[in-house]
Amino acid sequence: MKCGKSCLIILGLILVLAAVGFYLSKNLIHPLNDSPIITNADSSSSTPPFPPVPQPAGNREKVLIVESAPSTSCGSKELVFSEKQLQELPQHTFKTRHTWAAEAQEFTGPLLADVLKLICPSAQNLYLRSLDQYSVMVNFKKILDYEAILALKINGKTLSIREKGPLWLMIDTDGHKVPTRSLDNLFVWQLYYIRVLTSDE
Amino acid sequence: MLKLANHARTIYQWLLAPLMLVLIYISAMNLVTTFFLLEKYRHETIWSLEHLNREIESTIHESQLYLAKASTRNQLRFQYELLWSRLPVVQSSLHQDPNLSSVPGLELMVNEVFNRVQAMDGYFSSEEELDTARLIRWISELEHDRENLTNCLVNDISAGNGRYSRAAWQDLLISMVAVGLAILLFLIIVSHLIFVLLAEQKRQRRQIDKDSLTGLASRDFILEKLNAFCEKKTDFCIVFLDLNKFKSINDTYGHQAGDQVLTYVAQQFQASLGKMGTIGRIGGDEFIWLIPSIDQQKITAYYHQLTQSLSQPLQFNGKQLPISLSAGAVQASACQYVPSTVLEYGDVAMYWAKSLHQSTIVWYGEIRNPPPLPVTIN
């Protein structure tokens, strides 16, 4: 077939069209990436044991209980953090949008990794539980790069229970370009218990 | 301008169909995304309302425990805080899911619950002794709210034919229509392109089959037809027609006159001979009349008609151009259906007629002593 200048232009345009189609559909596909990190796949396993909400309920002295299961390489350990102890760890701050607010909000708190280092540095699978009985299992190694924090403050103000406090696991979704809504299951609010289920070695 | 139109046509031919394919692709992706987004919204909505319901229930339970002195004031306040934290979540999912607005009263109901919960804030945070009657009234109001929310959840949101489902279905339908339209447009464009292609093919075919000057059949067309007849071995006749002294007309009056004569003669051919068989121009002033019949009498009669109509000289720029023809014919069966022989014998018969100045058709079989072939065609 004879192919002149216009033919080449058209070929180029077709390529551009294909690229545009791909680009547009890439944007469209985003909501489809459904929670690739949550390790609920192993749903046959029953809920791990968890302690009751520290009494008196809502106190700031026992905000977070971190435990490692006896089967992990770290052995059976338990640490109870007060709000003050968590504030003394290196604090990280970022501003991000998320599903439950119309505008971007600023979150401040210690890294989840820093907290885990104190009890089991090689932690892999975690069980997270909140005061309102929500729970989720997470593969910590997979979210390591997202630098999840245990937010203590929102817009500079201490998180109260009615504002989903005292701890809210949060990721800088804007900074890490996480597709909208894809990690929503992970953002446990009113978090009070972390159990290390498995570790690396 | 013409160049622009040409470009537009090229773009139409080559670009529009791929563009439509992209459009189909995007609209299909949109459909899938809409579907999943709707599912996600629905899941979130049900989830958040369900949790709100649970917290209301827990609060009622906790209050009752407190009234029975089986729980502490702090425990009740804690549960109250948990209930409060649920309400903004429901409100944000109400704002995000456009289809929830089609469930009438839901937003109003949630706002009412929120107001009811907020109204108790001072009551719970104060350190004074709690007013039991007020707490009991509050519990019964919450009970009522919970029932309303459950009704809404069961009848309007979860139900397959509820308002929420219908609104979601409408969204999906619009996406489906978009896909359908894109496909329809694509089919229309492709079928139009095919139509244009076929029309072009037809036009080219016509150009090949027709002689451009006279409008008679072309040399290729008539020879093809002759070959086809020979192959089928259906008996037929061909008549070679040649204009007498055409060269001198050309030389004396110019080529324009010659062309005029050819066109005129062709018109007469069509008028009298065209009723039977096909006439084609095979050379400058040579024509072949192909007749799918062997009725010599009929052929003679038609030819007579032709010579009658040509007996009047043609007027050209005030001059009279006399026209006469020589005609030689042959029957295909007499040549064993060999195309080249048919043409040869017809030619011979025509030359015979020309050399005898005969005005009627000379049939090859009538020639007593056929001369050695003077000319061969092809």
Contacts between the chains, C-beta under 8 A, distances in Angstrom:
chain1	res1	chain2	res2	distance
A	6	B	7	6.4
A	6	B	10	5.1
A	7	B	10	8.0
A	7	B	14	7.5
A	10	B	10	7.0
A	10	B	11	6.9
A	10	B	14	4.6
A	10	B	15	5.6
A	13	B	15	5.9
A	14	B	14	7.9
A	14	B	15	7.0
A	14	B	18	5.0
A	17	B	15	8.0
A	17	B	18	6.0
A	17	B	19	6.1
A	17	B	22	5.0
A	18	B	18	7.9
A	18	B	22	7.0
A	20	B	22	7.0
A	21	B	22	4.2
A	21	B	25	5.3
A	21	B	26	5.9
A	24	B	26	5.5
A	24	B	29	7.6
A	25	B	25	6.7
A	25	B	26	6.3
A	25	B	29	4.2
A	28	B	26	7.7
A	28	B	29	4.7
A	28	B	30	6.2
A	28	B	32	7.9
A	28	B	33	4.5
A	29	B	29	7.2
A	29	B	33	7.1
A	31	B	33	6.2
A	31	B	36	6.0
A	31	B	37	5.3
A	31	B	40	6.5
A	32	B	32	7.5
A	32	B	33	6.8
A	32	B	36	5.5
A	53	B	78	7.8
A	56	B	72	7.3
A	56	B	74	4.8
A	56	B	75	7.8
A	57	B	74	6.1
A	57	B	75	5.5
A	57	B	78	3.6
A	58	B	74	7.0
A	58	B	77	7.2
A	58	B	78	4.5
A	58	B	81	6.5
A	99	B	92	7.2
A	99	B	96	7.5
A	100	B	88	7.1
A	100	B	89	5.9
A	100	B	92	4.9
A	101	B	92	6.9
A	102	B	92	7.5
A	102	B	95	7.2
A	131	B	78	7.9
A	131	B	82	6.2
A	132	B	51	7.2
A	132	B	55	6.9
A	132	B	82	5.3
A	132	B	85	7.5
A	132	B	86	7.5
A	160	B	81	7.2
A	161	B	78	7.1
A	161	B	81	3.8
A	161	B	82	6.5
A	161	B	84	7.8
A	161	B	85	6.0
A	162	B	81	4.9
A	162	B	84	4.0
A	162	B	85	4.8
A	163	B	85	6.9
A	164	B	85	5.4
A	181	B	40	6.9
A	189	B	85	7.4
A	190	B	82	7.3
A	190	B	85	6.8
